[in-house]
Amino acid sequence: DHPDLLAANQMRITFASSENAGNDKRARYAIDGKPETIWHTQFSPTLAKHPHELVIDLKKSRKITGVQYLPRQDKGWNGTFGKTEFFLSRDKDAFPDKPFATTFSKKKKSQTFRFPKTISARFLKVRILSETNGKEWASASEIGILIAPAKKGK
């Protein structure tokens, strides 16, 4: 829970490079507001390899300040994000700006990454380049979007 977190019903997945449908680890679970569900990239019948990408539509342009990542909350570590890039855009098909990048840690608690400046955008592309155990997959319990608080009187 974060005071600047965009509500789950204000977002939707518009693109996922991979999801494991066979065991119901779908991309939409990464933003459903339910930590008990997870998105996991495809590992069966074939293994999808890095990079893995999700594009999240925030339904309208918003002032984005950062991202909060919650790794899977079961006993597993498979897919925990390592090196990760974030691209922001007003156009779902074009992410021309240089990404913001971070490396997440192997821990079960949520991790916040603040962008160096607030960016007005409607779409967020998440690109996972590595996993904390050096494996090929990616997973998330939740990916939250942090937005600038509304000014009082507006």
Solvent accessible surface area in square Angstrom, and as a share of the most:
residue,aa,sasa,rsa
1,D,185,0.96
2,H,44,0.20
3,P,129,0.81
4,D,28,0.15
5,L,64,0.32
6,L,12,0.06
7,A,56,0.43
8,A,35,0.27
9,N,108,0.55
10,Q,65,0.29
11,M,14,0.06
12,R,122,0.44
13,I,38,0.19
14,T,49,0.28
15,F,98,0.41
16,A,32,0.25
17,S,55,0.35
18,S,13,0.08
19,E,58,0.26
20,N,4,0.02
21,A,48,0.37
22,G,81,0.78
23,N,68,0.35
24,D,70,0.36
25,K,58,0.24
26,R,68,0.25
27,A,3,0.03
28,R,138,0.51
29,Y,34,0.13
30,A,0,0.00
31,I,9,0.05
32,D,40,0.21
33,G,49,0.47
34,K,106,0.45
35,P,58,0.37
36,E,134,0.60
37,T,34,0.20
38,I,12,0.06
39,W,0,0.00
40,H,8,0.03
41,T,0,0.00
42,Q,51,0.23
43,F,82,0.34
44,S,62,0.40
45,P,127,0.80
46,T,86,0.50
47,L,75,0.37
48,A,27,0.21
49,K,128,0.54
50,H,41,0.18
51,P,72,0.45
52,H,2,0.01
53,E,28,0.13
54,L,0,0.00
55,V,7,0.04
56,I,0,0.00
57,D,0,0.00
58,L,0,0.00
59,K,88,0.37
60,K,117,0.49
61,S,52,0.34
62,R,29,0.11
63,K,121,0.51
64,I,0,0.00
65,T,20,0.12
66,G,0,0.00
67,V,1,0.00
68,Q,22,0.10
69,Y,1,0.01
70,L,29,0.15
71,P,0,0.00
72,R,29,0.11
73,Q,78,0.35
74,D,70,0.36
75,K,194,0.82
76,G,26,0.25
77,W,71,0.25
78,N,65,0.33
79,G,0,0.00
80,T,0,0.00
81,F,2,0.01
82,G,4,0.03
83,K,117,0.50
84,T,2,0.01
85,E,30,0.14
86,F,1,0.00
87,F,19,0.08
88,L,13,0.06
89,S,12,0.08
90,R,160,0.58
91,D,69,0.36
92,K,103,0.44
93,D,116,0.60
94,A,43,0.34
95,F,30,0.12
96,P,112,0.71
97,D,98,0.51
98,K,181,0.77
99,P,35,0.22
100,F,38,0.16
101,A,66,0.51
102,T,32,0.19
103,T,89,0.51
104,F,12,0.05
105,S,58,0.37
106,K,98,0.42
107,K,92,0.39
108,K,54,0.23
109,K,154,0.65
110,S,52,0.34
111,Q,19,0.08
112,T,65,0.38
113,F,37,0.16
114,R,113,0.41
115,F,13,0.05
116,P,112,0.70
117,K,130,0.55
118,T,69,0.40
119,I,39,0.20
120,S,43,0.28
121,A,1,0.00
122,R,78,0.29
123,F,14,0.06
124,L,0,0.00
125,K,31,0.13
126,V,0,0.00
127,R,61,0.22
128,I,0,0.00
129,L,68,0.34
130,S,34,0.22
131,E,6,0.03
132,T,43,0.25
133,N,61,0.31
134,G,67,0.64
135,K,105,0.44
136,E,58,0.26
137,W,50,0.18
138,A,0,0.00
139,S,0,0.00
140,A,0,0.00
141,S,0,0.00
142,E,27,0.12
143,I,3,0.01
144,G,9,0.08
145,I,0,0.00
146,L,0,0.00
147,I,40,0.20
148,A,30,0.23
149,P,98,0.61
150,A,89,0.69
151,K,143,0.60
152,K,200,0.85
153,G,88,0.85
154,K,195,0.83
